[in-house]
Amino acid sequence: MYFVHTFVACLMVLTSVLSKEQIAENKVRNVRETSFNCDVCNRVLGISDDVDDVFKYLKTFRNEVLDKLNDNINKGSPVCSTRYGPTSDTNDDDTSVVTCLEDEFLTGCSSVATEGGKRDGERVDFSDNGTPICVAYNAAGGTGVKSVARCCKWPGMLCYYPVSARSSGGDDDVAEVECDQWFHRRPTWPTGCSIHGPWNNVDGARPESSGITTEQHALSERVCLAQNAYNGPGVYSSAACCSAPSLECQVKYSEQSGPDSGDEAQVDCDEGWIMTGCNVFTYWTITNGAYIQADTCHAVNGGNGNYVLAVATCCRGE
């Protein structure tokens, strides 16, 4: 943290000299006479005594500073945990909310209904202080839902959370939201996808890839897809778009579940990959959601008479 303290001290000294007249008169004497070793200050002073040049340099230096701050705060190997919100009340649109710890990043948000329940899906929202939160929604006639957050300590990670427009209302119509290729000058991927349909009309969400296969494979785009169910008026797709040094993400689908309510499909990431998100997906509506337990993605059938698939987003990086 020495870099952080010295840089803050340098900024305090530099910004205390606010006018060209003061700089011309003092030749930034206050900075030169400081007793601590401040590399940033020395580099600035080597450019110019003109305040415009000083602050121009500080602006260009900002990205380097942010990188160092982020790397200092997030040292170590990636470690992910699953955190659950409380079971919601049973009214339509009642919510369950969960967030990650202060030193964790929210990389995935899903939801799971109680047995025999109904759900409207989930989305990432923000608390009053700007912290990302995972919000799950109970559907009309439901018996309660739980929000499920995937929370990761990951060196150098930063995330943002875009939301799509609402899809059309046809069966299997798709809403999609895309992550930027680069965020914070590092590769960016959808580490988790979410679906929200306020009318109990969610088929499921998944990252876009070349096909549905049980072999772990690359994402074809940096896109999250959310699929509208039969008779639904449309759904929203949201993504956790995260960047980190050398980050890459893939997707892996499970075998099919059984057809009855409570039947589960399960899938694990390949060795060396970390599960950052988990979804349920089907073409036949009625899903009870998805959750991660012991690094396994579980998808729960709501009794659609066919099957559901568990969809794991698997990532790795430096």
N, C-alpha and C positions, 0 to 999 in steps of 0.2 A: 504493500500500500504506500511505500515511500513516494512512488511516482505521483500518486493521487494527491498526497499532502503537499508536495513541493509544487505541483502544477497549480493547485488552488492558491497557494501562497503567492506564486508568481502572478496569477491573474489579479489578486487583490492589490498587489503593488502596481502593476501596470495600469489597471483601471482607475487607480487613485490619481493618476496623472491624466486628466481628461482633456486638456486644451493644448493646441499647438503652441500657444504662448508659454504655457508652463513648461512644455518639453523643451522649447528653444531656450528658455531661461535657465532651466536646471540641468539640461542634457540628461534627463532621466537619472539624476544623481541618486534619488531614493532607491532605484532599482540596483544601480551599480554598487551601492554601499550595503546592500543586504548581506547578512552573515551566512545565509544558507547557500548551498550549491544548487542553482536552478538552471538546468540545461535549456529549458524552454525560453527563459528570460534572456540568456546569453545569445540564443539563436535569433530572437526578435531584435535585440539591440544591435546585432551585427548587420541588420538590414537597413534600418533608417531610424532617425529620431523623429520622423513625421508620424503623427498619430494615425493618419489614414493608412499608412503602410503597416504600422504596427497591428492594427485591427484587421487589415486585409490578410496579413500573415496568420493571425490567430484563427481566422475563419477557415483558411485552407488547412490549418493544422488540426481542425476539429475532428475529422474522421479518424486520424491517427490516435487522438486522445480517446475517442469513444471505443476504438478497438482495444486499447490497453485497459481501459476501465472494465470493459465487458469481460476480457480474458482474465483479469485479476479476480473479479467477482466469481467467475464460473470455472474454477480450475478443477481438474480431476476427470475421471471417466464418466461417460453418460450413465445415469441411473434413473429408471422410471418406476413410478408407483401408481396404483389406482386408488382414487378417493371417491367415496360415495356420499351423496347428500341424504337427508332424511326422507322417509316416505311422505309424499305429498298428501294433502287432504283429498277428498273424493269428488269434489265439485268439478264441473267442466273448467278446464284451463288452470286449475290449481297447480302450483309449481313446487318443484324440489330444486334446491340450489346448492352447488358445491364449488369450492375454489381450491386452488393449489396453495402450497406454502409459499412464503415470500421469496425463497431462493429457487423456486421451481417454475417451469414454463408449462402452460396448458397446451398440450399437443393434440389432444383429442377429447371430444365431448359426445357421449352417447346417453341412452336412457333405457331403463327396463321397467316394465309394468309388473305389478303383483300378479299372482296366478289368476288367470281368468280376467285380467284387467284390460283396459284399453288406453292407448296413449296417442298423443298428438306429435310425438317426436321431441326434438331438443334443438337448442342453438346456443352459441356463445354470445353472452351479453357482457355488460360492464357494471361493476358496482359504482357507488357514488364517488369513490376515490380513484376510479379508472382501472381497477383490477379486473382482469378477465374472469368471468364466472361461467360455469356450465349450468344451463337451466333446462329442466325437463318439464313437460306439460302433460297433465292428466287429461284424458278425453271424456266427453259426456258418457255417462254410464260406467266409467272406470272406477277401479277400487284403489287407486293410488299408484304413483310412479316414483322411481328413484333416479336422480341424476348421477352420471358416472363420468368422472374426469380422469384423464390420463395425464399425469404430472411428471415432468422430467427435469432433472438437473443435468444440463448439457453444456459443455464448455463452448463459450462464444455464441450461444443461441440467442436469437431474437425472433419474435413472432408477431403477426398481425392477423385479423380475422374478418375477411370480406364476406358479404352476404349477397346472394343473387336476387334478381327480380323473381316474381312468382311465375311458375311454369303455367302452361296452358292446362286445360281441364280434361283432356282426353286420357284414356287409360294408358298407362306407361309413359305419358309425356314427362319430359325431363327438364329440371332446372339445373343449370351449371354455373359454377363460379370458378374463376381462374386465378392462380397465384402468379405474381411477377416472376420472371426467370431469375432475376437478381434482386435481393433485398439486403441492404447494408453491405453491398459489394461482395456478397457471397451467394452461392447457389441456394435457391429457395424451392421447397417442395410442400405439397399438402400432406402434413403429417397426420391429419385426422379430418374426417368429413362428418357433417351433421345434416339432418333433415328435420324440417318443421312444417307440419300441415295442420292447421287449427281445426280440421274437420275429420279427424281420425282416418286420414287418407294417405298413410305413408307406406309405400312398398319397401323403402330403404334407401341408404346412401352408400356410395363407394367411390374410390378414386378411379379416374378413367385409365383404362389399360387396353391392351390389344385383344383381350378375351377373358372369359371366365374359365379358369383352369386351376387345378390343385397344385400346379407347379408355381413356385414363387417367381414372379416376372416383373419386368420394368414397367413403370408408368409410361403411357404413350403421350400424355400431356400433363401439365401441371393443373389439373382440373378435378373438382369434386362434383359428382352427379347425384342428384336427388330425384327419385322417381315417384310420380303421382299414381295413386291407386285408382281402381275402377270406381267411377261415380264421384271421384274427388274433384274439387274446383281448382286444384293447383297446390304446389308445394314450394318451399324455399330451400335452397342449398347454401350451406356455409362451410367454410374451410378454416383450419388452422394452418396458415402459411408461415413456415418457419425456415430460417436460414441458420447455418452453422458452417464452420470450416469443413470443406470436402463432404458436405452432406449429400447423401443419395438415399432415395426411398423406392421401395417396391411394394407389390401387393400379392397376397396369397389368399385363395379361396378354399373353403372346406369342402368336404363331401356333403351331400344333401342330408338334411335332418329327416326325422320321421314326420308324418302328416298331422299328428295330434297336438293339442294345446300342451305346452310344457316340453315338447320334444326339442332337443338341442342339437346344434351343429357346432363343432369345435375345430380350431386351427391354431397352429403354432408357427412362428417365424423360423426360417432356416437358421442354423447355427451361425453365430457372429453378427446377427441382426437383432435389433431391439424393437419391440412392438410399441408404436407410438399412438395407434388408433385402432378401433374395433367397431365394426358395423354389422347389422343384419341386412340381408337383401333377399327379395323374392319377387316373383311376378304375380303373386296371388293374394296380396294384401294380408291383413291380420297377422302382424308380428308383435311379439311381446318385448322386442328390443335386444340389446347386446351389452355385454360387459366383459371386462378382463379380470381373470383370476389366475394367479400364479403364472403370469405371462402366457396364458392361453386365452384366445378370443372365443367367447361363447355367444351364439345367436339363438334366440328362443322363439319357437313357433307359437303363434296365437291360436292355432287350430284351423288352418286354412285348407286342410284336406290334401295339401300337396307337400311342399317342403320350404325350408329357408336355408340360406347359406350364411356362414360366418365369413367376414371379410377383414383380414388383418392388414394394416399398413405397417411395414417393416423398414426401419431406417438404420443407417450407420454413418459414421463420420470420424474425424480425428478425435 
